[in-house]
Every structure is written in C-alpha cells, then in structure tokens.
Amino acid sequence: QVQLVEAGGGLVQAGGSLRFSCAAVGRTFSSYAMGWFRQAPGKEREFVAAISAGSNTYYRDSVKGRLTISRDNAKNTVYLQMNSLKPEDKAVYYCAEHRATYSLNSYPAPYAYDFWGQGTQVTVSS
C-alpha cells in the first residue's frame, strides 16, 4: 500500500503561481502513472493532469499552457506547477496513483486511480 502526501497550495492572487508536490511513501512509484484532480465546492471531482510512467503528459483543455505536471522518480514525487491562476482554479487539489491495469485512455477518470492524497486547498483572489 502506498501513501500519497501532498504539500503546497494556499492563497494566491489572480495571475500568480503555485507549486504542489505529492510524495509517494511506502513503495516506489516509478512504474505508475500519476494524476492530479481538483474539486470545487458543490462540483464533481475533475481531471486536471496526468503523467505516465514514461513521463508523457496529459491535461484538461482549460489548463493547457498554464499548468505543468512533472515527476522525479528518484524522489518518488510528482509535481504540479500552476501559473497564471484564475479565480475558477479555486478548489481542493488531489494527487492520485493510476491503476496499472487500466489504459491511458482512463487517465481522466477518478475510478481509474487507486490511491489518493489528502487534498490541498487553492484559493485565488481576484
């Protein structure tokens, strides 16, 4: 079993930047794809970005060009760099480990992820 520990997040002005990290504790995660999701109050959890074991990246359309997902397998850590933040980016952000038996087509689907971080809040002031 793996535990995902998130750090980062907080309050930022519109146009600002934040960086999240998500450390996997308990086993090596280099062979797993990792994803970031977010959930705003009263809304469904939605896909933000994913990175394959081979470091191919995937993004939801509304964040392309502003967010960058990356991984450092030596540190067992995945990152999410968020730039040009907008008020609509306000949400709780979660990292998750993708199930190895699911295809890459399932990256946007929460059910395709096995383990989840505790979530970290992002608030963007206008």
C-alpha positions, 0 to 999 in steps of 0.5 A: 500500500502506498501513501500519497502526501501532498504539500503546497497550495494556499492563497494566491492572487489572480495571475500568480503561481503555485507549486504542489508536490505529492510524495509517494511513501511506502513503495516506489512509484516509478512504474505508475502513472500519476494524476492530479484532480481538483474539486470545487465546492458543490462540483464533481471531482475533475481531471486536471493532469496526468503523467505516465510512467514514461513521463508523457503528459496529459491535461484538461483543455482549460489548463493547457499552457498554464499548468505543468505536471512533472515527476522525479522518480528518484524522489518518488514525487510528482509535481504540479506547477500552476501559473497564471491562476484564475479565480475558477482554479479555486478548489481542493487539489488531489494527487492520485496513483493510476491503476496499472491495469487500466489504459491511458485512455482512463487517465481522466477518470477518478475510478481509474486511480487507486490511491489518493492524497489528502487534498490541498486547498487553492484559493485565488483572489481576484 
